Amino acid sequence: MKISTRGRYGLRLLVDIAEQDIDAPVALATVAKRQHLSEKYLQQVALLLTRGGVLVSVKGSGGGYSLAKRPEDILMYDVLDLLEGNIAFEEDPPASETAVQRVIRHHFYRPIDRNVRTAFGTLNLADVLQADCFSDET
């Protein structure tokens, strides 16, 4: 599985906003400049995160985006699932599922989904901000 540009931009946007640790909304132009990202594309990602209840949009002068929840309450799995459009490998079985399809679903896709959920299901935005490598960045 490869995370798309949308997922990568979204993660960088959330980390950047959370890193600011201010009560005022953060302008996308500021994030785009700091992170070397396309502001236009970042707007699309921010819209998805706002609709998904992860960000709050503040209009007008001094407006921008802020986190809708505490960093501890924003799970990386949920963010990726929102931005990537369902990251699960396993799909609902078709009405006429063959034995081969069932074996692949049970013994291949299901364990992958379980491992991805385990890896990202408890990792939250606060964990990312506290990562050792985060402080090494200049």
MIFITOR-151639 format. One record per residue: residue number from 0; y, z, x negated of N, C-alpha, C in turn. Coordinates in pm, whole numbers, plus 50000, padded with zeros to 5 digits. Example, Ala and Ser with C-alpha at 12.3 -4.5 7.8 and 13.67 -1.06 7.14 Angstrom:
BEGIN
+-------+-------+-------+-------+-------+-------+-------+-------+-------+-------+
! marza !  n_yy !  n_zz !  n_xx ! ca_yy ! ca_zz ! ca_xx !  c_yy !  c_zz !  c_xx !
+-------+-------+-------+-------+-------+-------+-------+-------+-------+-------+
!     0 ! 49431 ! 50780 ! 48681 ! 49550 ! 50780 ! 48770 ! 49670 ! 50780 ! 48680 !
!     1 ! 49775 ! 50708 ! 48715 ! 49894 ! 50714 ! 48633 ! 50003 ! 50787 ! 48710 !
+-------+-------+-------+-------+-------+-------+-------+-------+-------+-------+
***
This chain:
BEGIN
+-------+-------+-------+-------+-------+-------+-------+-------+-------+-------+
! marza !  n_yy !  n_zz !  n_xx ! ca_yy ! ca_zz ! ca_xx !  c_yy !  c_zz !  c_xx !
+-------+-------+-------+-------+-------+-------+-------+-------+-------+-------+
!     0 ! 49882 ! 50000 ! 49914 ! 50000 ! 50000 ! 50000 ! 50124 ! 50000 ! 49910 !
!     1 ! 50216 ! 49914 ! 49940 ! 50341 ! 49909 ! 49867 ! 50454 ! 49945 ! 49964 !
!     2 ! 50541 ! 50033 ! 49919 ! 50654 ! 50073 ! 50003 ! 50759 ! 49964 ! 49995 !
!     3 ! 50807 ! 49922 ! 50111 ! 50904 ! 49814 ! 50119 ! 51041 ! 49858 ! 50069 !
!     4 ! 51130 ! 49760 ! 50056 ! 51269 ! 49788 ! 50018 ! 51332 ! 49883 ! 50119 !
!     5 ! 51301 ! 49865 ! 50245 ! 51357 ! 49952 ! 50349 ! 51315 ! 50098 ! 50324 !
!     6 ! 51188 ! 50118 ! 50293 ! 51139 ! 50253 ! 50265 ! 51202 ! 50311 ! 50140 !
!     7 ! 51214 ! 50230 ! 50036 ! 51274 ! 50276 ! 49910 ! 51422 ! 50311 ! 49929 !
!     8 ! 51496 ! 50225 ! 49998 ! 51637 ! 50252 ! 50025 ! 51651 ! 50380 ! 50109 !
!     9 ! 51566 ! 50394 ! 50208 ! 51573 ! 50511 ! 50296 ! 51551 ! 50641 ! 50221 !
!    10 ! 51452 ! 50642 ! 50134 ! 51425 ! 50762 ! 50055 ! 51542 ! 50794 ! 49963 !
!    11 ! 51596 ! 50691 ! 49899 ! 51710 ! 50713 ! 49809 ! 51833 ! 50760 ! 49887 !
!    12 ! 51854 ! 50707 ! 50006 ! 51966 ! 50749 ! 50090 ! 51953 ! 50897 ! 50126 !
!    13 ! 51835 ! 50937 ! 50171 ! 51815 ! 51076 ! 50211 ! 51831 ! 51172 ! 50094 !
!    14 ! 51774 ! 51137 ! 49981 ! 51786 ! 51224 ! 49863 ! 51932 ! 51234 ! 49820 !
!    15 ! 52003 ! 51121 ! 49821 ! 52143 ! 51122 ! 49780 ! 52226 ! 51210 ! 49873 !
!    16 ! 52208 ! 51197 ! 50002 ! 52284 ! 51278 ! 50098 ! 52249 ! 51426 ! 50081 !
!    17 ! 52121 ! 51456 ! 50070 ! 52078 ! 51596 ! 50056 ! 52127 ! 51656 ! 49925 !
!    18 ! 52133 ! 51576 ! 49821 ! 52177 ! 51622 ! 49690 ! 52324 ! 51665 ! 49692 !
!    19 ! 52405 ! 51606 ! 49778 ! 52548 ! 51635 ! 49781 ! 52575 ! 51778 ! 49825 !
!    20 ! 52488 ! 51833 ! 49909 ! 52498 ! 51973 ! 49951 ! 52639 ! 52007 ! 50002 !
!    21 ! 52693 ! 51919 ! 50084 ! 52824 ! 51943 ! 50144 ! 52810 ! 51934 ! 50295 !
!    22 ! 52905 ! 51992 ! 50365 ! 52900 ! 51989 ! 50511 ! 52959 ! 51861 ! 50569 !
!    23 ! 53039 ! 51791 ! 50490 ! 53105 ! 51669 ! 50537 ! 53007 ! 51552 ! 50532 !
!    24 ! 53021 ! 51458 ! 50625 ! 52936 ! 51338 ! 50621 ! 52962 ! 51257 ! 50494 !
!    25 ! 52860 ! 51186 ! 50451 ! 52868 ! 51104 ! 50330 ! 52879 ! 50957 ! 50372 !
!    26 ! 52978 ! 50888 ! 50318 ! 52999 ! 50746 ! 50350 ! 52891 ! 50661 ! 50283 !
!    27 ! 52841 ! 50562 ! 50356 ! 52738 ! 50474 ! 50299 ! 52790 ! 50397 ! 50179 !
!    28 ! 52918 ! 50363 ! 50179 ! 52975 ! 50292 ! 50064 ! 52963 ! 50376 ! 49938 !
!    29 ! 52980 ! 50505 ! 49952 ! 52969 ! 50597 ! 49838 ! 52825 ! 50603 ! 49789 !
!    30 ! 52730 ! 50615 ! 49882 ! 52589 ! 50618 ! 49845 ! 52549 ! 50486 ! 49780 !
!    31 ! 52591 ! 50376 ! 49839 ! 52557 ! 50243 ! 49786 ! 52605 ! 50228 ! 49642 !
!    32 ! 52725 ! 50276 ! 49616 ! 52780 ! 50266 ! 49480 ! 52703 ! 50356 ! 49383 !
!    33 ! 52678 ! 50480 ! 49424 ! 52607 ! 50574 ! 49336 ! 52465 ! 50528 ! 49306 !
!    34 ! 52399 ! 50470 ! 49407 ! 52258 ! 50433 ! 49394 ! 52237 ! 50285 ! 49358 !
!    35 ! 52347 ! 50211 ! 49345 ! 52339 ! 50067 ! 49313 ! 52255 ! 49992 ! 49418 !
!    36 ! 52292 ! 50013 ! 49544 ! 52221 ! 49952 ! 49657 ! 52317 ! 49866 ! 49737 !
!    37 ! 52260 ! 49773 ! 49812 ! 52339 ! 49690 ! 49902 ! 52385 ! 49774 ! 50021 !
!    38 ! 52517 ! 49779 ! 50041 ! 52569 ! 49858 ! 50153 ! 52526 ! 49801 ! 50287 !
!    39 ! 52524 ! 49669 ! 50299 ! 52484 ! 49607 ! 50426 ! 52340 ! 49644 ! 50463 !
!    40 ! 52251 ! 49637 ! 50365 ! 52111 ! 49671 ! 50392 ! 52097 ! 49820 ! 50418 !
!    41 ! 52174 ! 49900 ! 50347 ! 52172 ! 50044 ! 50365 ! 52215 ! 50081 ! 50508 !
!    42 ! 52308 ! 50005 ! 50564 ! 52351 ! 50028 ! 50703 ! 52234 ! 50011 ! 50800 !
!    43 ! 52152 ! 49910 ! 50778 ! 52035 ! 49887 ! 50864 ! 51936 ! 50003 ! 50853 !
!    44 ! 51915 ! 50049 ! 50731 ! 51823 ! 50161 ! 50708 ! 51878 ! 50289 ! 50772 !
!    45 ! 52006 ! 50312 ! 50755 ! 52069 ! 50431 ! 50813 ! 52059 ! 50430 ! 50965 !
!    46 ! 52071 ! 50314 ! 51025 ! 52057 ! 50302 ! 51170 ! 51916 ! 50344 ! 51215 !
!    47 ! 51815 ! 50299 ! 51143 ! 51676 ! 50338 ! 51175 ! 51658 ! 50489 ! 51160 !
!    48 ! 51712 ! 50545 ! 51054 ! 51699 ! 50689 ! 51032 ! 51777 ! 50769 ! 51135 !
!    49 ! 51887 ! 50715 ! 51184 ! 51964 ! 50781 ! 51288 ! 51888 ! 50776 ! 51421 !
!    50 ! 51836 ! 50659 ! 51455 ! 51757 ! 50646 ! 51578 ! 51631 ! 50733 ! 51573 !
!    51 ! 51578 ! 50753 ! 51453 ! 51459 ! 50835 ! 51436 ! 51487 ! 50984 ! 51429 !
!    52 ! 51614 ! 51023 ! 51438 ! 51650 ! 51164 ! 51440 ! 51652 ! 51231 ! 51304 !
!    53 ! 51659 ! 51151 ! 51197 ! 51663 ! 51207 ! 51062 ! 51807 ! 51222 ! 51013 !
!    54 ! 51893 ! 51128 ! 51051 ! 52033 ! 51131 ! 51015 ! 52120 ! 51143 ! 51139 !
!    55 ! 52242 ! 51189 ! 51118 ! 52344 ! 51193 ! 51223 ! 52460 ! 51109 ! 51173 !
!    56 ! 52509 ! 51021 ! 51260 ! 52621 ! 50935 ! 51226 ! 52750 ! 50995 ! 51281 !
!    57 ! 52852 ! 50999 ! 51196 ! 52983 ! 51049 ! 51237 ! 53081 ! 50933 ! 51225 !
!    58 ! 53142 ! 50894 ! 51335 ! 53234 ! 50781 ! 51338 ! 53375 ! 50823 ! 51300 !
!    59 ! 53454 ! 50724 ! 51263 ! 53596 ! 50747 ! 51238 ! 53630 ! 50780 ! 51095 !
!    60 ! 53757 ! 50812 ! 51075 ! 53807 ! 50846 ! 50942 ! 53734 ! 50970 ! 50891 !
!    61 ! 53685 ! 50962 ! 50770 ! 53609 ! 51074 ! 50714 ! 53467 ! 51079 ! 50765 !
!    62 ! 53426 ! 50972 ! 50834 ! 53292 ! 50966 ! 50890 ! 53189 ! 50928 ! 50786 !
!    63 ! 53069 ! 50918 ! 50831 ! 52958 ! 50882 ! 50744 ! 52829 ! 50935 ! 50803 !
!    64 ! 52738 ! 50976 ! 50718 ! 52607 ! 51024 ! 50761 ! 52576 ! 51159 ! 50701 !
!    65 ! 52508 ! 51240 ! 50780 ! 52458 ! 51368 ! 50730 ! 52317 ! 51386 ! 50783 !
!    66 ! 52245 ! 51480 ! 50724 ! 52109 ! 51507 ! 50767 ! 52109 ! 51570 ! 50905 !
!    67 ! 52019 ! 51528 ! 50990 ! 52008 ! 51585 ! 51124 ! 51930 ! 51716 ! 51123 !
!    68 ! 51854 ! 51738 ! 51014 ! 51772 ! 51858 ! 51001 ! 51789 ! 51914 ! 50860 !
!    69 ! 51739 ! 52032 ! 50840 ! 51738 ! 52089 ! 50705 ! 51641 ! 52009 ! 50619 !
!    70 ! 51666 ! 51996 ! 50490 ! 51574 ! 51922 ! 50403 ! 51429 ! 51970 ! 50412 !
!    71 ! 51410 ! 52100 ! 50434 ! 51275 ! 52156 ! 50447 ! 51201 ! 52103 ! 50569 !
!    72 ! 51276 ! 52054 ! 50667 ! 51217 ! 52007 ! 50792 ! 51200 ! 51855 ! 50798 !
!    73 ! 51234 ! 51787 ! 50692 ! 51220 ! 51640 ! 50688 ! 51099 ! 51606 ! 50600 !
!    74 ! 50989 ! 51569 ! 50665 ! 50867 ! 51535 ! 50593 ! 50871 ! 51391 ! 50544 !
!    75 ! 50832 ! 51372 ! 50419 ! 50832 ! 51238 ! 50360 ! 50737 ! 51144 ! 50434 !
!    76 ! 50626 ! 51196 ! 50484 ! 50532 ! 51113 ! 50560 ! 50601 ! 51057 ! 50684 !
!    77 ! 50674 ! 51142 ! 50755 ! 50742 ! 51099 ! 50878 ! 50850 ! 50995 ! 50848 !
!    78 ! 50922 ! 51014 ! 50737 ! 51026 ! 50919 ! 50699 ! 50964 ! 50783 ! 50667 !
!    79 ! 50860 ! 50783 ! 50585 ! 50795 ! 50657 ! 50551 ! 50733 ! 50592 ! 50673 !
!    80 ! 50672 ! 50671 ! 50759 ! 50613 ! 50617 ! 50881 ! 50720 ! 50552 ! 50969 !
!    81 ! 50835 ! 50615 ! 50978 ! 50947 ! 50561 ! 51057 ! 50999 ! 50431 ! 50997 !
!    82 ! 51022 ! 50431 ! 50866 ! 51083 ! 50315 ! 50801 ! 50985 ! 50199 ! 50781 !
!    83 ! 50859 ! 50231 ! 50757 ! 50759 ! 50127 ! 50731 ! 50691 ! 50078 ! 50859 !
!    84 ! 50711 ! 50149 ! 50968 ! 50650 ! 50106 ! 51094 ! 50503 ! 50139 ! 51101 !
!    85 ! 50467 ! 50264 ! 51100 ! 50330 ! 50313 ! 51108 ! 50253 ! 50281 ! 50981 !
!    86 ! 50243 ! 50379 ! 50894 ! 50178 ! 50356 ! 50765 ! 50027 ! 50379 ! 50769 !
!    87 ! 49972 ! 50405 ! 50886 ! 49828 ! 50426 ! 50896 ! 49753 ! 50295 ! 50874 !
!    88 ! 49643 ! 50304 ! 50801 ! 49558 ! 50187 ! 50778 ! 49464 ! 50166 ! 50896 !
!    89 ! 49412 ! 50277 ! 50950 ! 49316 ! 50268 ! 51059 ! 49386 ! 50229 ! 51187 !
!    90 ! 49330 ! 50132 ! 51255 ! 49382 ! 50090 ! 51384 ! 49285 ! 50131 ! 51493 !
!    91 ! 49330 ! 50128 ! 51616 ! 49240 ! 50154 ! 51727 ! 49130 ! 50048 ! 51726 !
!    92 ! 49007 ! 50089 ! 51753 ! 48899 ! 49990 ! 51751 ! 48914 ! 49888 ! 51864 !
!    93 ! 48885 ! 49762 ! 51834 ! 48889 ! 49662 ! 51940 ! 48775 ! 49685 ! 52038 !
!    94 ! 48789 ! 49632 ! 52157 ! 48687 ! 49650 ! 52260 ! 48550 ! 49600 ! 52214 !
!    95 ! 48550 ! 49495 ! 52135 ! 48423 ! 49438 ! 52089 ! 48405 ! 49461 ! 51938 !
!    96 ! 48422 ! 49585 ! 51896 ! 48412 ! 49618 ! 51754 ! 48269 ! 49594 ! 51703 !
!    97 ! 48260 ! 49527 ! 51591 ! 48129 ! 49502 ! 51530 ! 48090 ! 49622 ! 51445 !
!    98 ! 47963 ! 49627 ! 51407 ! 47915 ! 49735 ! 51322 ! 47989 ! 49735 ! 51189 !
!    99 ! 48015 ! 49618 ! 51134 ! 48087 ! 49608 ! 51006 ! 48229 ! 49662 ! 51021 !
!   100 ! 48297 ! 49624 ! 51128 ! 48432 ! 49675 ! 51151 ! 48432 ! 49827 ! 51164 !
!   101 ! 48334 ! 49882 ! 51234 ! 48325 ! 50026 ! 51254 ! 48301 ! 50098 ! 51120 !
!   102 ! 48211 ! 50044 ! 51038 ! 48183 ! 50105 ! 50908 ! 48308 ! 50103 ! 50821 !
!   103 ! 48378 ! 49992 ! 50817 ! 48500 ! 49982 ! 50737 ! 48605 ! 50079 ! 50788 !
!   104 ! 48619 ! 50086 ! 50920 ! 48718 ! 50177 ! 50978 ! 48685 ! 50322 ! 50946 !
!   105 ! 48560 ! 50362 ! 50964 ! 48520 ! 50502 ! 50941 ! 48513 ! 50541 ! 50794 !
!   106 ! 48464 ! 50452 ! 50711 ! 48436 ! 50490 ! 50572 ! 48537 ! 50437 ! 50471 !
!   107 ! 48631 ! 50359 ! 50516 ! 48732 ! 50308 ! 50424 ! 48872 ! 50344 ! 50472 !
!   108 ! 48913 ! 50294 ! 50589 ! 49049 ! 50319 ! 50637 ! 49075 ! 50466 ! 50670 !
!   109 ! 48984 ! 50529 ! 50739 ! 49005 ! 50668 ! 50780 ! 49024 ! 50761 ! 50659 !
!   110 ! 48939 ! 50753 ! 50555 ! 48963 ! 50839 ! 50438 ! 49096 ! 50810 ! 50367 !
!   111 ! 49136 ! 50684 ! 50362 ! 49265 ! 50650 ! 50301 ! 49377 ! 50717 ! 50380 !
!   112 ! 49372 ! 50705 ! 50512 ! 49475 ! 50768 ! 50596 ! 49478 ! 50919 ! 50575 !
!   113 ! 49362 ! 50979 ! 50567 ! 49354 ! 51124 ! 50547 ! 49418 ! 51164 ! 50413 !
!   114 ! 49391 ! 51086 ! 50309 ! 49448 ! 51116 ! 50177 ! 49599 ! 51095 ! 50173 !
!   115 ! 49647 ! 50990 ! 50237 ! 49792 ! 50966 ! 50242 ! 49859 ! 51079 ! 50320 !
!   116 ! 49799 ! 51117 ! 50430 ! 49855 ! 51227 ! 50512 ! 49857 ! 51357 ! 50432 !
!   117 ! 49750 ! 51382 ! 50354 ! 49744 ! 51503 ! 50272 ! 49851 ! 51500 ! 50164 !
!   118 ! 49868 ! 51385 ! 50101 ! 49965 ! 51373 ! 49991 ! 50109 ! 51385 ! 50039 !
!   119 ! 50141 ! 51323 ! 50150 ! 50280 ! 51319 ! 50196 ! 50309 ! 51406 ! 50318 !
!   120 ! 50205 ! 51455 ! 50384 ! 50224 ! 51529 ! 50509 ! 50289 ! 51664 ! 50493 !
!   121 ! 50284 ! 51721 ! 50373 ! 50347 ! 51850 ! 50350 ! 50465 ! 51840 ! 50254 !
!   122 ! 50485 ! 51724 ! 50195 ! 50597 ! 51704 ! 50103 ! 50724 ! 51681 ! 50184 !
!   123 ! 50823 ! 51765 ! 50162 ! 50947 ! 51749 ! 50237 ! 51063 ! 51715 ! 50143 !
!   124 ! 51176 ! 51686 ! 50201 ! 51293 ! 51646 ! 50124 ! 51337 ! 51755 ! 50027 !
!   125 ! 51324 ! 51878 ! 50066 ! 51360 ! 51990 ! 49977 ! 51271 ! 51990 ! 49853 !
!   126 ! 51142 ! 51958 ! 49870 ! 51050 ! 51950 ! 49756 ! 51095 ! 51843 ! 49658 !
!   127 ! 51138 ! 51730 ! 49710 ! 51183 ! 51620 ! 49625 ! 51306 ! 51663 ! 49545 !
!   128 ! 51397 ! 51733 ! 49611 ! 51520 ! 51779 ! 49543 ! 51491 ! 51881 ! 49433 !
!   129 ! 51380 ! 51952 ! 49446 ! 51346 ! 52055 ! 49349 ! 51253 ! 52005 ! 49238 !
!   130 ! 51217 ! 51877 ! 49241 ! 51126 ! 51822 ! 49142 ! 51185 ! 51834 ! 49002 !
!   131 ! 51100 ! 51865 ! 48904 ! 51145 ! 51881 ! 48765 ! 51213 ! 51757 ! 48712 !
!   132 ! 51160 ! 51640 ! 48741 ! 51217 ! 51517 ! 48686 ! 51353 ! 51486 ! 48746 !
!   133 ! 51386 ! 51544 ! 48861 ! 51513 ! 51518 ! 48926 ! 51629 ! 51566 ! 48838 !
!   134 ! 51613 ! 51680 ! 48774 ! 51721 ! 51735 ! 48692 ! 51738 ! 51662 ! 48560 !
!   135 ! 51638 ! 51583 ! 48519 ! 51645 ! 51508 ! 48393 ! 51728 ! 51380 ! 48406 !
!   136 ! 51754 ! 51338 ! 48529 ! 51826 ! 51212 ! 48552 ! 51974 ! 51230 ! 48521 !
!   137 ! 52033 ! 51127 ! 48459 ! 52177 ! 51133 ! 48433 ! 52251 ! 51030 ! 48512 !
+-------+-------+-------+-------+-------+-------+-------+-------+-------+-------+
***
